[in-house]
Structure formats: structure tokens, C-alpha cells
Amino acid sequence: MLEFTETARDRIRTYLDKQRAQGVTALRVSGTRAEHKLWLVKPGDRDEADHVLDGGGFEVYLDPLTQRHLQGATVDFVEGVMQSGFRVSFPSPSWDDPLAQRVQDVLDTMVNPGVAGHGGSVSLQRVEGDAAIISLHGGCQGCGAADITLKQGIERMITEQVPEIKRVLDATDHEAGENPYYAKDAAVGPRDTPLT
């Protein structure tokens, strides 16, 4: 089930109160682990297939795919100097370790928003010594450019932001990837481009 922190509930209730005169009374959450969106809606915007949650003073509409992808996630509202907004996070046994939490934060805020455009996501499996062990999912799993993404993107971002990490290792079974963004042996574009 999708959970909300009290901070997030308060912020959502405040936004709903400001739009209640226009009939806006609910929240829709849609997306996957890698990319998700939240917006305020009217009761008439609810689809028959939606799962409806009690968010604590407001209804939350989730389509079946979103419900599956965001199972166990927590919605929070964070305020910072550079940006503020809603943040969806997922439980991880590694988060008890502050170093692993810092790596996960880099994945959540810097890496996953970028790879989501290719239908992918990256998750932290664990930290061992000076190495972060990650897995790639979706369009990144089996992608012909995964090595480049790992070395020139993911590893660079993690090692710059978390200097204690010197290496990033890929634990992904790339042979099991069913929908890679770039086919391994293709010299042409992304998966929606026919290969000849």
C-alpha cells in the first residue's frame, strides 16, 4: 500500500482546500518506481479500474499498474534551498547504512530521472567497502549502451557525490532484459525504431 507522511498529508490537504471550490477533492498518483507524478483531480476523474486509497482526509486514485509499481512506497514533501516538492521513496534494507542512503539519494535524484526517459531505472543492491553494487531495470536491462551509461553516467555521478565510493559494479542479468532501449548488436536507434 502507498503511504503518506504527515508532512505530505498536510501539504496535500492545503492544496485541496485551495481548489475545493472548483470541485477538486482527490489526488491521483501515477507511474513506476523510476518516474511518477502526483496531481489533484475531481471525483469524476476516477476510472472504474482505479484502486482508491484513503490518504488521510482525501482519496487517492491509483491505476492498476501504478498500484503494483508503487506498492510499499512512501510519499513525503521535502523542502530545500534549491527545490521543494513531493518525493516518493521505497524501503530498502541498505538505508540503515548512511553511506548506502547517500548512494540511494544520488540514484533517486540524479540517475533515475535521466534513465526514466529510456524506460529504465537503477536500484542499489548493497554497498561493499568502497563499491556500490547496482542493478539496472526496464529499458536499461540488456541495453547495448548499458556499459557506457554505467561508466560515464552512473559511476561518475555516484563517485562525485559520494567520495567514499570508488567503484560501481553492475549486478544486472542483462541477458534477461526483455525490452532494451538499444539492441546490443544494432547500430541504429532506440527500441521503437525498426531494425533491418
Backbone bond lengths (Angstrom), bond angles and torsions (degrees), N, CA, C in turn:
res aa  C-N    CA-C-N  psi(-1)  N-CA   C-N-CA  omega(-1)  CA-C   N-CA-C  phi
1 M - - - 1.448 - - 1.522 109.75 -
2 L 1.306 117.97 144.07 1.449 124.12 176.89 1.528 109.06 -77.03
3 E 1.330 116.93 129.72 1.463 122.12 -178.89 1.527 109.67 -110.39
4 F 1.326 116.22 157.25 1.460 122.56 177.54 1.515 108.64 -126.49
5 T 1.336 116.98 136.05 1.450 119.20 172.92 1.525 107.97 -74.39
6 E 1.314 116.97 162.63 1.459 120.20 179.08 1.524 110.60 -63.48
7 T 1.322 117.18 -34.86 1.477 121.22 177.46 1.520 109.97 -61.50
8 A 1.331 117.18 -45.39 1.465 120.73 179.25 1.529 110.66 -64.84
9 R 1.329 116.97 -43.22 1.478 120.25 179.18 1.529 110.89 -59.22
10 D 1.325 115.79 -46.02 1.470 119.65 -179.67 1.521 111.19 -60.04
11 R 1.335 116.63 -43.25 1.464 120.49 -178.36 1.538 110.21 -67.06
12 I 1.320 117.76 -41.98 1.469 121.17 179.18 1.523 110.01 -63.99
13 R 1.344 117.52 -44.90 1.471 120.44 178.41 1.526 111.32 -59.92
14 T 1.332 116.58 -39.40 1.471 120.74 178.49 1.518 110.49 -62.21
15 Y 1.343 116.97 -46.29 1.464 120.82 178.85 1.529 111.17 -63.94
16 L 1.337 116.69 -40.78 1.460 120.05 179.52 1.530 111.39 -65.24
17 D 1.327 116.93 -41.41 1.465 120.08 178.80 1.522 111.47 -58.49
18 K 1.315 116.85 -36.01 1.469 121.21 -179.33 1.521 112.10 -71.94
19 Q 1.345 117.57 -22.22 1.468 120.41 -176.97 1.524 113.57 -114.74
20 R 1.320 116.94 4.84 1.468 120.75 -177.21 1.534 111.51 -60.30
21 A 1.321 118.30 -33.68 1.469 121.30 -179.96 1.528 111.55 -62.63
22 Q 1.320 117.64 -24.30 1.471 121.46 177.69 1.538 111.40 -91.87
23 G 1.329 116.91 6.60 1.462 120.69 177.67 1.517 114.68 87.90
24 V 1.326 117.41 9.06 1.463 121.76 -179.54 1.527 108.31 -84.29
25 T 1.342 116.37 118.81 1.466 119.34 -174.93 1.526 113.92 -136.56
26 A 1.333 117.99 -1.13 1.465 120.01 -173.62 1.525 111.05 -136.28
27 L 1.318 114.74 170.26 1.461 122.76 178.46 1.516 108.64 -120.02
28 R 1.312 117.11 133.36 1.463 121.02 171.85 1.523 107.61 -107.41
29 V 1.335 115.06 133.19 1.461 122.09 174.76 1.516 106.11 -119.53
30 S 1.331 116.29 131.38 1.453 119.86 -177.02 1.518 109.88 -143.48
31 G 1.330 116.30 142.83 1.449 119.93 173.88 1.507 113.58 137.68
32 T 1.327 114.58 -161.01 1.453 123.35 -177.39 1.522 108.89 -125.43
33 R 1.323 117.26 -177.91 1.463 120.88 176.66 1.522 111.22 -58.01
34 A 1.318 116.08 -36.08 1.460 120.39 -175.19 1.519 113.14 -79.46
35 E 1.320 116.87 -34.96 1.459 119.75 -175.63 1.520 108.79 -147.30
36 H 1.310 117.04 128.00 1.458 121.62 -177.42 1.523 109.23 -146.82
37 K 1.329 114.96 155.48 1.458 121.28 -178.81 1.514 108.97 -135.42
38 L 1.323 115.80 149.79 1.451 122.98 176.41 1.518 107.23 -127.47
39 W 1.338 117.57 135.82 1.445 119.89 174.09 1.516 109.70 -153.34
40 L 1.324 115.23 156.96 1.457 122.23 -178.06 1.522 109.58 -85.24
41 V 1.340 116.15 140.91 1.461 120.75 -175.74 1.527 110.94 -139.85
42 K 1.320 114.38 168.58 1.460 122.09 174.76 1.528 108.57 -93.21
43 P 1.327 118.77 158.10 1.468 120.66 178.52 1.528 112.93 -56.60
44 G 1.322 117.88 -30.78 1.459 121.49 179.07 1.524 113.07 -68.18
45 D 1.337 117.91 -13.55 1.459 122.06 178.92 1.527 112.31 -82.93
46 R 1.325 116.44 -2.93 1.465 120.67 179.68 1.528 109.72 -74.95
47 D 1.340 116.06 132.35 1.461 122.28 175.92 1.527 109.18 -91.18
48 E 1.322 116.46 154.49 1.463 120.61 179.78 1.521 112.16 -59.40
49 A 1.322 117.57 -34.59 1.467 121.07 -176.90 1.528 113.08 -81.04
50 D 1.339 117.61 -8.16 1.467 120.77 -177.08 1.524 111.82 -63.81
51 H 1.311 114.70 142.74 1.456 121.77 169.05 1.531 105.36 -90.79
52 V 1.310 117.98 132.66 1.465 122.01 -177.25 1.521 109.11 -110.05
53 L 1.327 115.47 125.24 1.466 122.29 177.12 1.518 109.93 -110.06
54 D 1.317 115.89 153.14 1.458 121.21 169.55 1.519 106.43 -88.88
55 G 1.322 116.75 111.46 1.463 121.22 -178.54 1.519 112.93 -83.36
56 G 1.325 117.31 -1.46 1.464 120.61 -177.26 1.508 110.11 97.51
57 G 1.324 115.84 62.40 1.462 120.92 -178.98 1.516 112.48 106.00
58 F 1.302 118.57 2.55 1.459 123.42 177.08 1.526 107.82 -158.61
59 E 1.348 115.20 155.24 1.457 119.64 176.66 1.521 109.99 -88.57
60 V 1.326 115.41 149.27 1.459 122.31 177.25 1.522 107.17 -121.83
61 Y 1.344 117.11 126.01 1.459 122.38 179.43 1.530 109.12 -101.91
62 L 1.331 115.53 128.26 1.460 122.09 177.48 1.519 108.44 -128.71
63 D 1.335 117.45 127.57 1.455 118.80 173.13 1.529 107.83 -72.96
64 P 1.333 118.93 162.28 1.468 120.71 -174.87 1.532 114.12 -56.89
65 L 1.334 118.54 -39.58 1.464 121.04 179.45 1.526 110.76 -65.00
66 T 1.311 116.45 -44.55 1.466 120.79 178.84 1.521 110.87 -63.16
67 Q 1.320 116.51 -43.06 1.459 119.68 179.96 1.525 110.55 -57.02
68 R 1.328 116.76 -41.64 1.462 120.76 -179.94 1.539 111.27 -68.46
69 H 1.332 117.03 -44.80 1.456 120.89 -176.41 1.529 113.23 -70.86
70 L 1.323 117.44 -33.09 1.464 120.16 -175.31 1.528 112.77 -100.71
71 Q 1.322 116.78 13.85 1.461 121.44 177.76 1.528 109.75 -57.47
72 G 1.328 117.42 125.13 1.460 122.04 178.03 1.520 114.72 84.71
73 A 1.326 117.87 -0.15 1.466 120.81 -179.31 1.527 110.71 -80.39
74 T 1.327 115.32 161.44 1.461 122.65 177.68 1.521 108.93 -124.67
75 V 1.340 115.88 132.81 1.456 121.80 175.98 1.519 107.90 -98.87
76 D 1.328 115.55 128.06 1.459 121.51 177.90 1.518 108.09 -129.19
77 F 1.329 117.06 162.78 1.455 121.64 171.94 1.517 106.46 -116.04
78 V 1.334 115.79 121.60 1.456 120.54 -178.18 1.522 109.28 -114.69
79 E 1.325 114.96 142.15 1.455 120.44 177.79 1.512 108.93 -119.61
80 G 1.318 115.32 130.74 1.453 120.46 179.91 1.512 110.92 -139.17
81 V 1.312 115.96 173.94 1.458 121.35 -179.55 1.523 110.47 -67.13
82 M 1.342 116.60 -42.86 1.459 121.12 -175.69 1.530 113.54 -87.00
83 Q 1.339 117.50 -32.51 1.459 119.60 179.69 1.514 110.68 -159.87
84 S 1.314 114.99 155.03 1.454 121.94 177.03 1.518 107.44 -134.70
85 G 1.317 116.26 152.50 1.447 118.73 176.66 1.509 112.37 162.38
86 F 1.319 114.39 -177.56 1.449 120.99 179.15 1.521 109.14 -78.40
87 R 1.321 115.08 143.41 1.459 121.14 179.11 1.527 107.93 -133.43
88 V 1.324 115.36 129.20 1.454 121.56 176.17 1.519 107.42 -101.82
89 S 1.318 116.74 123.58 1.464 120.39 -179.62 1.520 109.33 -126.07
90 F 1.312 114.21 160.61 1.457 121.20 -176.02 1.513 109.24 -123.14
91 P 1.321 116.55 144.42 1.461 118.84 178.89 1.517 110.83 -65.89
92 S 1.309 115.80 145.45 1.456 121.17 178.06 1.513 108.34 -148.59
93 P 1.322 118.08 132.39 1.457 119.08 179.03 1.522 111.83 -63.67
94 S 1.316 118.14 -22.46 1.465 121.55 -179.69 1.523 112.39 -74.54
95 W 1.329 117.78 -17.67 1.453 120.00 -174.35 1.516 113.06 -67.64
96 D 1.326 118.12 -12.47 1.456 119.54 175.11 1.526 111.18 -68.02
97 D 1.313 116.49 -22.18 1.455 122.92 178.37 1.529 108.34 -91.19
98 P 1.339 119.04 119.14 1.466 120.42 -177.66 1.531 113.64 -58.16
99 L 1.330 117.47 -34.14 1.462 120.41 178.71 1.528 110.12 -66.46
100 A 1.320 116.94 -45.73 1.464 120.70 177.60 1.524 110.65 -62.84
101 Q 1.322 117.22 -37.35 1.461 120.33 178.42 1.522 110.80 -62.61
102 R 1.328 116.98 -40.02 1.465 119.91 178.61 1.523 111.19 -65.17
103 V 1.336 116.65 -39.16 1.471 119.85 176.33 1.522 109.60 -64.12
104 Q 1.328 116.96 -44.58 1.465 120.66 179.63 1.522 110.83 -60.98
105 D 1.324 117.52 -39.23 1.465 120.83 177.74 1.521 111.27 -60.33
106 V 1.337 117.49 -40.57 1.473 120.85 177.39 1.530 109.55 -63.07
107 L 1.332 116.66 -43.88 1.468 119.74 178.29 1.527 110.86 -61.02
108 D 1.327 116.72 -44.58 1.464 121.02 -176.82 1.520 113.06 -67.88
109 T 1.329 117.09 -40.45 1.464 119.83 -171.74 1.525 114.56 -97.78
110 M 1.334 117.92 -27.05 1.458 119.80 -175.03 1.529 113.89 -114.19
111 V 1.308 117.21 -39.93 1.468 120.56 -173.56 1.522 112.05 -86.70
112 N 1.323 117.48 -56.49 1.466 120.03 -173.57 1.523 114.75 -61.74
113 P 1.332 119.76 -36.82 1.465 116.83 175.86 1.532 112.68 -60.33
114 G 1.332 118.01 -32.25 1.463 121.09 179.09 1.516 113.37 -75.40
115 V 1.327 117.29 -46.52 1.467 119.34 -177.60 1.531 111.72 -75.93
116 A 1.326 117.51 -15.85 1.465 120.22 177.90 1.525 110.83 -62.09
117 G 1.322 117.42 -29.59 1.462 121.34 177.59 1.517 112.49 -63.46
118 H 1.306 117.47 -19.66 1.464 122.90 177.41 1.526 110.49 -104.73
119 G 1.322 116.72 12.95 1.454 120.66 179.19 1.510 113.57 75.01
120 G 1.334 117.26 21.66 1.453 120.32 -176.73 1.506 113.41 -116.12
121 S 1.317 114.73 173.52 1.460 122.12 172.63 1.518 108.39 -155.01
122 V 1.324 115.35 161.26 1.462 122.63 -178.95 1.516 107.61 -129.72
123 S 1.337 116.21 133.72 1.461 119.71 177.73 1.518 110.06 -125.36
124 L 1.313 115.15 147.95 1.456 121.90 176.80 1.521 108.38 -84.07
125 Q 1.322 117.02 127.34 1.454 121.71 175.62 1.527 110.68 -88.11
126 R 1.354 114.97 -46.17 1.465 119.80 -179.76 1.523 108.66 -174.82
127 V 1.327 114.75 167.91 1.463 122.20 171.98 1.519 106.53 -115.36
128 E 1.338 115.76 130.19 1.466 121.94 176.85 1.523 107.98 -126.78
129 G 1.307 116.35 108.88 1.469 119.92 -179.14 1.511 110.29 61.98
130 D 1.347 116.39 -120.39 1.463 120.80 -179.62 1.528 111.85 -99.10
131 A 1.341 117.25 15.60 1.467 121.36 -177.41 1.521 111.28 -116.20
132 A 1.328 115.47 138.06 1.457 122.44 170.96 1.522 107.18 -102.74
133 I 1.320 117.34 125.53 1.461 121.97 178.78 1.517 107.51 -101.74
134 I 1.335 115.89 121.50 1.463 121.61 -174.96 1.521 110.54 -121.51
135 S 1.336 115.44 165.34 1.463 122.70 171.71 1.515 108.16 -129.92
136 L 1.326 115.26 142.35 1.454 122.27 177.22 1.520 108.76 -104.06
137 H 1.334 116.14 143.92 1.459 121.66 -175.24 1.521 110.33 -132.18
138 G 1.330 115.84 168.29 1.461 121.59 175.83 1.512 112.08 61.47
139 G 1.326 117.43 -132.30 1.456 122.17 -178.17 1.511 113.97 -63.95
140 C 1.342 117.80 -17.03 1.468 121.46 178.81 1.531 112.11 -82.88
141 Q 1.333 117.00 -22.13 1.465 120.81 -177.39 1.521 108.86 -80.25
142 G 1.322 116.80 112.05 1.456 122.19 -178.16 1.516 113.42 89.40
143 C 1.312 117.56 2.20 1.458 121.93 -179.31 1.528 110.14 -68.55
144 G 1.322 116.38 136.92 1.453 121.57 179.10 1.518 113.34 -64.84
145 A 1.312 117.85 -19.28 1.462 121.53 -179.81 1.529 112.11 -101.94
146 A 1.332 118.19 11.88 1.468 121.10 -176.33 1.525 112.46 -59.72
147 D 1.330 117.96 -40.05 1.471 120.23 179.65 1.516 111.64 -63.08
148 I 1.319 116.43 -41.53 1.466 120.77 179.19 1.529 109.70 -66.01
149 T 1.338 116.02 -45.38 1.466 120.15 178.33 1.516 110.47 -58.73
150 L 1.332 116.64 -42.11 1.462 121.22 -179.49 1.525 111.36 -63.92
151 K 1.323 117.69 -53.63 1.476 121.63 -173.04 1.527 113.06 -75.09
152 Q 1.340 116.75 -44.43 1.465 119.05 -174.64 1.517 114.06 -90.24
153 G 1.324 116.80 -15.52 1.455 119.47 -178.80 1.508 113.14 -116.24
154 I 1.323 116.06 -71.53 1.468 121.02 -172.80 1.522 111.68 -61.41
155 E 1.342 117.37 -51.83 1.465 119.99 -177.70 1.526 111.24 -62.70
156 R 1.317 116.54 -42.27 1.469 120.09 179.76 1.530 111.02 -60.54
157 M 1.322 117.20 -46.22 1.465 120.43 -179.10 1.526 111.56 -64.04
158 I 1.328 116.17 -45.33 1.470 119.23 -178.01 1.521 110.85 -65.56
159 T 1.334 118.13 -46.85 1.472 119.63 -176.83 1.526 111.99 -69.21
160 E 1.324 117.64 -29.02 1.470 119.40 175.85 1.522 111.49 -71.67
161 Q 1.332 116.75 -40.53 1.461 120.76 -175.75 1.526 113.06 -84.56
162 V 1.339 116.31 -26.74 1.466 121.59 -178.51 1.529 107.00 -128.91
163 P 1.330 117.92 83.34 1.471 121.33 -172.73 1.530 114.92 -60.47
164 E 1.329 117.49 -20.08 1.466 119.37 177.73 1.533 111.24 -67.66
165 I 1.324 116.80 -22.45 1.464 121.76 177.80 1.529 108.28 -88.21
166 K 1.323 115.93 122.91 1.475 121.64 -178.96 1.521 112.22 -106.03
167 R 1.350 116.54 -22.35 1.468 120.99 -176.77 1.521 109.55 -138.65
168 V 1.326 115.09 148.60 1.462 121.32 173.34 1.518 106.69 -124.56
169 L 1.331 115.89 122.26 1.458 121.74 -176.24 1.521 109.80 -110.84
170 D 1.325 115.81 139.54 1.457 122.43 -177.79 1.521 110.03 -96.81
171 A 1.335 117.25 117.35 1.465 122.28 179.42 1.527 111.77 -101.06
172 T 1.325 117.19 15.49 1.456 122.57 -175.18 1.527 111.80 -74.69
173 D 1.325 116.86 138.94 1.462 122.13 169.32 1.528 106.30 -86.68
174 H 1.329 116.43 90.32 1.462 120.42 -175.18 1.526 112.72 -69.83
175 E 1.308 117.98 -22.15 1.471 120.87 177.93 1.524 111.18 -67.87
176 A 1.324 117.65 -23.15 1.466 121.22 -178.59 1.520 112.42 -86.24
177 G 1.333 117.92 -3.85 1.462 120.56 -179.49 1.518 111.59 -63.56
178 E 1.336 117.23 129.15 1.460 121.33 -175.96 1.518 113.71 -100.62
179 N 1.329 118.20 -18.43 1.455 119.92 -175.53 1.529 110.41 -145.96
180 P 1.352 117.73 61.79 1.465 119.68 -176.96 1.525 111.76 -66.67
181 Y 1.319 115.24 148.26 1.457 119.89 -179.17 1.516 110.41 -66.11
182 Y 1.334 117.45 -43.68 1.458 122.86 174.11 1.519 108.26 -120.19
183 A 1.325 116.93 128.47 1.455 119.98 176.26 1.527 108.65 -65.89
184 K 1.335 117.62 143.46 1.468 121.36 -175.43 1.515 113.60 -58.00
185 D 1.312 117.62 -42.44 1.462 120.43 -173.93 1.514 113.62 -99.05
186 A 1.305 117.32 6.37 1.465 119.84 -176.82 1.512 110.74 -94.37
187 A 1.297 115.08 141.47 1.459 120.24 177.93 1.516 110.82 -98.32
188 V 1.341 117.66 -0.78 1.454 120.94 -179.17 1.509 110.29 -105.15
189 G 1.327 115.55 -176.46 1.451 124.74 -168.02 1.503 119.72 -61.85
190 P 1.318 114.87 -161.51 1.455 122.28 -172.80 1.515 113.67 -66.77
191 R 1.325 114.02 174.83 1.453 121.82 -171.94 1.526 114.77 -56.35
192 D 1.316 118.75 -25.02 1.454 118.67 -178.45 1.533 112.10 -86.18
193 T 1.341 116.58 1.78 1.447 121.33 175.04 1.512 108.77 -95.78
194 P 1.343 118.49 123.87 1.452 119.27 -179.07 1.524 111.05 -60.87
195 L 1.316 116.31 136.94 1.458 121.21 177.05 1.509 108.46 -96.29
196 T 1.333 117.31 133.17 1.463 120.28 179.43 1.502 111.44 -117.46
